[in-house]
């Protein structure tokens, strides 16, 4: 019996992270500027990440299937460094693979590799999160801030319809010379003052870099807005979770295609609703 899994050419990989959002099983993470397979066990071989890779660094590999061997996986991951090892072991822990996790920890002990995976305060500089499963898919709850009850209704600042990027015509008049906000779907729900902060006197487009399909169309439409109707500025509002970074990458790809240049602002919303970054890039 043969099994198909994905193979990453690390020489071609530019560390954009788009494939990470394309891997719904969480088998890929961005570590040390490269996409890394942290668990063969969870690669379904469907190749959703292949279509997301802009540089063709991901391909299929078909090989004879063998019983999963945690020791063999550890031998493959150890040369890649502590971050990759930690990401793999915490991935097993997050999926309740306790027997495999015990094998991996025993391998570390037998080879005198000192690592405390329970100490999860260290941050992965590539995605801004601790090494356990990305918070974009992890269930969590937190106490909401006590709301301020407004007097009367709060007017919407939305200026046009539709708003979903797949449905938008990039050549319509309301984009001409406009200050455009490209927002990830979740941001308006996470940030309480979204309308007043981001929509006032701006034109809106929304998209999800993790779940939307045909994202190459997004690149084309954004390039059309930059060149065709010559938008004035572009503010990209994303969540702090790693998969959301794919939206900014799509904007960078559009800028490479476009002849004109446009100022781009990156705004990052925390999962508890705070603004954690607001900078021109």
Secondary structure, DSSP 8 states (H G I E B T S, - for coil): -EEEEEEE-TTT-----HHHHH-TT--EEEETTEEEE--GGG--S--HHHHH-TT--EEEEEEE-----HHHHHHHHHTT-HHHHHHHHHHHHHTT-HHHHHHHHHHHHHTT----TT----EETTTTEESSS-TTTS------------SS--------S--BGGG--TTSGGGTT-EEEEEETTHHHH-TTHIIIIITT-EEEEE-TTT-S-HHHHHHHHHHHHHTS--SEEEEEEESSGGGHHHHHHHHHHHHH-SS--EEEEEEE-TTS-EEEEEE-
